[in-house]
Amino acid sequence: MANILLSGPTVEPITLAEAKAHLRVDASGEDSLIQSLIMALRSSRSHGAINATPGRPHACSSCRSVRSSR
């Protein structure tokens, strides 16, 4: 069974505040870099490059499962 992506994620996987807390960053000097890394993560996940569970789209995606005709 294959998944067809109907629409990509509409929100980032984590917020800037969550990422900064995880990274233990207090200052705002790196905010744009951290935000761009979050966006890169979302983009690569929606294209299947990084996926915690192979074959499963990001939780905020819309997809349809299609059965193979083999």
N, C-alpha and C positions, 0 to 999 in steps of 0.2 A: 504494500500500500504506500502510495506517495502522497506527500503534502504539497499542495499548490498554494503559494502565498497570494492572498487576495489583497491585503493591504498591510503595510509595514507598521511598526510600532508608532504610536502617537505620542508617547512620553518617553523620556530617557529612563534607562533601567534603574538608576539611582540619582538622587539629587546631589547638587554641589555640596550642600551641607553634610550629607551622609558620606560622600567621598572624602571631604576634608577631615571629618571626624575619624574615619578609618585611617587616613594617612597621617593623622595628628598634625595637621597644618592649621595654625591659628590666624596667620596674616592673610591679607587679601591679594598680595602681590602675585600669587600663582593661580588665581581664580580662572583666568582665561585659558591657561594651559590645562588645568584640571577639567574644565568644562569641555574643552576640545577632545580630551582623552575619553570622557564619558560619551560624547557624540560618536567618536570613532568606534568605541565598543558596541554601541547600538547599531551602527551602520554595518559593521563586520558581522554581528550576530544575525542581522536580518538577511545577509547574503550567505550565511552558512559557514563563514570562515571560523568563527568561534562559537561554540555551542556546548553548553554544559551537558546536555543530553542530545547526542547525535540524532538527527532526523526529526527533532521537535523544534518548532519555531519559538521565538521569544514570546513570553506570556502576554504581551500587549499587542500581538499580531492577530490578524484574521486569516484563517486558512481553511482549505477544504481538503479532505482526504479522498483520494481516488484509488480505487482498486485496479490492479493490473489485469489485463485481459489474457494473461498467459494460460 
